[in-house]
């Protein structure tokens, strides 16, 4: 903690003697600026420009029209798609946060030996040794009408007929998201928690706080940066997804991006570009909101 | 191989230009044989058509290289329009023509360059079945898609001309696939309207592709007597609205279990019993059966939904490469390919050549709808059907001769895509 304060003080101070150092740091960020400008800035500008173009069956026609945006904002389907994507993002965020926080807490505070800690942490990453697609698709035979789970429940007499809601439903989509994205929550929270000085917890206990009070008043505030970073990963991944929704809902649900993909497939680039622009704005606002609540720079500086 | 090269040479000499000049300089015809060896043709198409084995065989027979690229429909359309030179032979289905014709990316084929036109089934040359009756023109019928008005390939003509849009290759008749064991028997489903029958609630699926998905429902609605379309293959906005409204209600009631977007998904839905009746492709039905699970491609009384694909040379081809392209397209329908894909359940546009590459028993089973006299195997030698089984729907013209509507792109396709998106997200 002291090192964080020190670093912050160091950054805030504006000393003229540091001018040469400032120039050096500009040089240091230059490669990143160039890469971002070329591979992010430029394509974004193109998308923005195309979103105002007109189009017919196969061509995009340079123009400046607002039709694409007007249509986007006046159709119910836009609202429905965003509502559905945000709903998934919220549910998945809550579940992965609960899981991520608890797993990280267990790894950091309950596992005593460092070797064991590293070992268990690596176990968490094992699923990442196979591809995303395989991990997701494996759920299909498991959750299906005649799948392993339904068969097990039926043969044990818990249910009389198969549960239909398990597969090709919002439930299946959430299961797949949680499975795919929980690790993105675990890692940054683990990182934050590992920096917590253990003596703080001892002090809290000495001062008479119970276990839960220590968690809520010491561990949680000090893991905020990790939670924020994990949330950014999870929220942007869910908002930008189309494949998981499509596969796990059996095409029953759509997301903003899957609708955008349908437009691209039908060669309707300008409305797809308009949709992408709005998507970028909304996701940026969500990320900005998270960053306002938590100063993530602390994590990086510490 | 020698013979082919010589033929190429003669054509090339006639083509003149730079090539004639090149020949004049060296003075030796062998330069041509040398040249064709270095030619590579990129053949791009759907995975069901752009099959590696066919490219390998062509390379062997022709002496130049044919590279097969299996790509999805939207990628194909995108590449055709934005990077046309990345494809040489475009293996398109008929519904791509309204997008590509007149865009300057495809070139027309003078009939004289295609030697097998006379042996091609009349469906493509005249728009009729072999018995002389005209085929349905709902949707984009072969007669409407096969010809350009003139050599410049600007506009489709809906009657025979001297300029082909593509060399027709394979075609088939699509219908619904069912699980006879789960619907109570093969004879329990006889009409398209059964797709919407409440007793299959939660056990039906459609393909997640607007033009086909909506058309399958339209067939069902018409069969059920809800209303009659003027042309199911070219609906008006009102007709689309009426259809989609019913579809949304069905979806909200949980009538559909899934919307599949890949071949494998349709196979798995059926094999796992998630779905008992759905839109399906013929090889998918066979794939389910090869897992030992009963599946039936039902001949429905209202008829089939037909489709066809072909090879279209790209406009950037010229000189030697264009000659090789013609050579390749002629080879394509000369039998080997037709025999290969017959064993996957597709028909060749020139059945008489395909016949030479099939055994009598195979021909009887695939084309004539007779009971299999021996076990029927797929092109890779895997058992497909046991001795004694009969092809669903019977002989070629019992199936292809009963097309209710052809796959198509509607005039209102933009509106259709929009409404389909709303349907999927509802």
HADDOCK unambig.tbl for C-alpha pairs under 7 A between the chains (distance, minus, plus):
assign (segid A and resid 57 and name CA) (segid B and resid 99 and name CA) 6.86 0.50 0.50
assign (segid A and resid 58 and name CA) (segid B and resid 99 and name CA) 6.20 0.50 0.50
assign (segid A and resid 77 and name CA) (segid B and resid 422 and name CA) 5.95 0.50 0.50
assign (segid A and resid 81 and name CA) (segid B and resid 425 and name CA) 6.85 0.50 0.50
assign (segid A and resid 145 and name CA) (segid B and resid 274 and name CA) 6.03 0.50 0.50
assign (segid A and resid 146 and name CA) (segid B and resid 272 and name CA) 6.73 0.50 0.50
assign (segid A and resid 168 and name CA) (segid B and resid 258 and name CA) 6.76 0.50 0.50
assign (segid A and resid 250 and name CA) (segid B and resid 258 and name CA) 4.55 0.50 0.50
assign (segid A and resid 250 and name CA) (segid B and resid 259 and name CA) 5.60 0.50 0.50
assign (segid A and resid 250 and name CA) (segid B and resid 260 and name CA) 6.63 0.50 0.50
assign (segid A and resid 251 and name CA) (segid B and resid 258 and name CA) 5.83 0.50 0.50
assign (segid A and resid 251 and name CA) (segid B and resid 259 and name CA) 4.75 0.50 0.50
assign (segid A and resid 251 and name CA) (segid B and resid 260 and name CA) 6.63 0.50 0.50
assign (segid A and resid 251 and name CA) (segid B and resid 424 and name CA) 6.97 0.50 0.50
assign (segid A and resid 252 and name CA) (segid B and resid 258 and name CA) 6.15 0.50 0.50
assign (segid A and resid 252 and name CA) (segid B and resid 259 and name CA) 6.67 0.50 0.50
assign (segid A and resid 252 and name CA) (segid B and resid 424 and name CA) 5.98 0.50 0.50
assign (segid A and resid 253 and name CA) (segid B and resid 424 and name CA) 6.23 0.50 0.50
assign (segid A and resid 253 and name CA) (segid B and resid 425 and name CA) 5.35 0.50 0.50
assign (segid A and resid 254 and name CA) (segid B and resid 424 and name CA) 6.29 0.50 0.50
assign (segid A and resid 254 and name CA) (segid B and resid 425 and name CA) 4.89 0.50 0.50
assign (segid A and resid 259 and name CA) (segid B and resid 421 and name CA) 6.26 0.50 0.50
assign (segid A and resid 265 and name CA) (segid B and resid 74 and name CA) 4.92 0.50 0.50
